[in-house]
Amino acid sequence: METVAKIMVVDDEKQICQNVEKVLKKNNYEVIQATSAKEALEKMTKESFSLLISDIVMPEMNGLELLELIKKKWPHTKAVMMTAYASTDTAFKAIRLGAQDYICKPFTPDELRSSVKLALTEERVETVSPEKERAKIDIIDVDIPFDREEVAKYTSDDYVDRLGPSDMPVSRIAPETLKNYCLIGSMVCDIFAKLGNICKAGNKTEECPQLKAKKKKGKGKGFDSTKMIGIDCPFNYDEVVSVTGPEYVMHLQRDGFSFLPYEELKKNVAQLVAKEFKRDEVYHELPREHAHKHILVIDDEVAVNNNIRKILSKQGYIIDQAVTKIEALDKIRDQEYNLVLLDLKIPEVKGLELLKVIHDRRPDTMVIIITGYASIETAVESAKLGAIDYLPKPFAPNEIRNAAERAFRLAA
C-alpha cells in the first residue's frame, strides 16, 4: 500500500516517539523519530517531511523554537505541537507561529490520528501571522515562571544545579535515593534528618506533620475584603491605588464601583457651589491627537471596563467602551480602532462571533482576547481567527499595559 505521508515526531522521551510511531503506522504513515530538536533539524536537511509533531518542553531547544525554525526553512511543512505542560500561553503562541494544532498529553490514539488527518488536509488552513509578529513572540523558556533563587528556596541549590533548559532536572535520580528523603511527606525533610531519619508522628498517623500543619494553617481563609475588589474585577487594592489614588479605593465596593458617603458628597457639593468661577473663561474640547492609539474595550462588566480605561488612559491611549453586543457592533461599524480588548463572555454573543466580525470588517484592527474563562480550545481558536494576544483574568495593571504596548510596537 502506498505511504500516505512522511512525518517527523520529536520528543526527548524516546517511549513517546515510539508510541506515536506505533499509532500512526497503522494508518500507513511513515514516521521518523528524533529525541531532540537538533536531531530533527539534521534529519530534515536530508529529506522532506509533510508534517512535524513536536513536544514543547525539551532540553537545549524547546518545541516553539524548533517550530519557528521549521517555518522559516521549510514553510510548507505542517506542524502539530504536543505537551504535558499545556497552557493557554503556549497554545496561543504555537498557533501564531504556524502550528496547525496543539494537543495535550496524555492523548488517545484517536485524538492523535484526528489531529494528524486534519493537519494534512487542505481543509485546515494554517494561520498566517505577519513575520513581524512572529519575530516578537517570546518563545524562550516558556513553561516555568520561576527564577533560580525562587526554585532553590523551595527545593535546594543542588536541584537547581541539575535543571536543564526545559526546567526539569537533567539527572534521573529516584527521589528515594536523595539524602534525608522522607517517604511519608514525599520530600527532603530537615526534621526527619535531625531525628535520625525517624518521624514518630508521621509513622503513627501515616501523615506528614509538616504538611498537616500547613493544611491546618490554611483553613478558614476566605474572601479578604482588604485585598480583592470582587469576583469579576481582576485587580487588588494596592494595584488600583497605584493608578487611581487612595481616595477612590477608600469607598470601593465589592462589585468594583466607588461610592462616596452621602455626608461627604454633600460637603463636596457645598464647596463646589461656594467656589467662584470665572464667567469669561471659554473651554474648548481638545482634539484627539493620539488617534493612532485608539482602543475599544468590549466587556459586559462595567467595573472591568472602567478599571482598564483608568489604567490605559494614563499611558496616553484614547479609550472607548462597549458593554453589549449591539453597542460593540455599532462602534466597530462607526469607528476605526487600532486595538480592541475583547472579552469572550458577552451576553447574546455566540463563541468568537465578535472576533470574526472585527476581523472581517476591520482587518487592520488588532485584537487582544481578555477572559475569565481561559481554555486551550478558545486560545487556539482565537489565534487561528487572528487575535494577537490572549490574556486570562485576573490580570495585573502591568499585564494589560504591557499587552497594549506590545500590540502598538507590533503595528509600528
Secondary structure, 3 states (H helix, E strand, C coil): CCCCCEEEEECCCHHHHHHHHHHHHCCCCEEEEECCHHHHHHHHCCCCCCEEEEECCCCCCCHHHHHHHHHHHCCCCEEEEEECCCCHHHHHHHHHCCCCEEEECCCCHHHHHHHHHHHHCCCCCCCCCCHHHHHCCCCCCCCCCCCHHHHHHHCCHHHHHCECCCCCECCCCCHHHCCCEECCCCEECHHHHHCCCCCHHHHHHCCCHHHHHHHHHHCCCCCCCCCEEECCEEEEHHHHHHHHCHHHHHCECCCCCECCCHHHHHHHHHHHHHCCCCCCCCCCCCCCCCHHHEEEEECCCHHHHHHHHHHHHCCCCEEEEECCHHHHHHHHHHCCCCEEEEECCCCCCCCCHHHHHHHHHCCCCEEEEEECCCCHHHHHHHHHCCCCEEEECCCCHHHHHHHHHHHHHHHC
